[in-house]
Amino acid sequence: MTTLLAGTSFAPAYAEEAAEPGVIITDGDRVHVSSTPPPTASAHGWWKKVSGPGEKARVTVDLQVKNADGSWRTVATGSKVVKPGGGSARRANARKQCVNVNRTIHWRSVIDVDIIGVVDSPEKAVTATQSLRCAV
């Protein structure tokens, strides 16, 4: 199984593919402050099937903040088994309530898709960094 991360070009993950190779796209939205109270950082992840086996996948979203030393720290994780496609019913969500909305910090999410019953590659999608008024 080859994973195609959103915004990248196709490239096989391994020199030799399994007997039934396939291609998926791992995608997600940028971390944002949810529109419903209380103020909460939120991110979604989903997958799209281009070809190959597998009808469902466990999508895991790690919500991360940037530390003062430049490293990233996971503050929340969400996981859900979904069919391909995205949309509100076909995505995983990670959320973390803001403690301080007057301080701006950097956020990103890391999305992992594991196709149920299929060996797939270990690649993960990383969303673009967002500066949000939402400290934890």
C-alpha positions, -999 to +999 in steps of 0.1 A: +000+000+000+014+034-009+003+065+009+000+097-011+000+127+012-021+156+002-001+181-018+026+157-028+033+138-060+030+100-063+060+080-053+060+044-042+069+039-006+088+007-012+109-006-041+088-038-042+051-035-035+029-062-019+010-086-041-020-061-042-005-026-042-028+003-037-027+041-033-044+063-007-044+100+000-040+110+037-055+145+043-068+169+070-077+204+077-056+230+094-058+233+132-085+259+140-104+272+170-138+256+169-168+279+164-188+264+193-179+274+229-158+269+249-128+279+228-112+247+216-084+239+192-096+213+167-083+193+137-097+166+115-082+138+094-095+116+067-084+094+038-093+089+001-088+056-017-072+059-052-067+022-058-061-011-040-077-032-012-093-021+020-127-005+026-121+010+061-092+026+080-083+037+115-076+074+111-056+089+141-051+126+145-024+140+169-030+176+179+004+192+186+017+225+200+052+239+195+074+241+226+098+270+234+127+249+222+111+243+188+100+207+194+065+195+190+043+181+218+011+161+214-017+176+236-047+155+223-053+125+201-084+114+183-090+082+164-119+067+144-125+038+120-140+053+088-147+046+052-128+068+027-140+102+016-139+128+044-170+148+054-184+149+090-191+112+092-159+100+076-132+117+096-114+116+129-112+146+152-088+157+179-097+186+203-081+205+231-097+232+251-079+266+252-068+277+287-058+312+275-072+329+244-050+360+249-017+341+241-008+330+206+010+296+201+018+274+171-003+244+163-002+216+138-017+181+134-002+148+124-025+123+106-020+086+104-041+062+083-040+025+089-061+005+064-079-023+082-065-057+072-039-043+047-002-037+052+004-001+044+033+024+047+042+043+078+040+078+063+019+104+081+006+137+069+016+169+088-006+199+083+008+235+080+016+253+112-011+277+124-007+306+149-038+306+171-049+326+201-054+294+221-028+284+247-029+251+266 
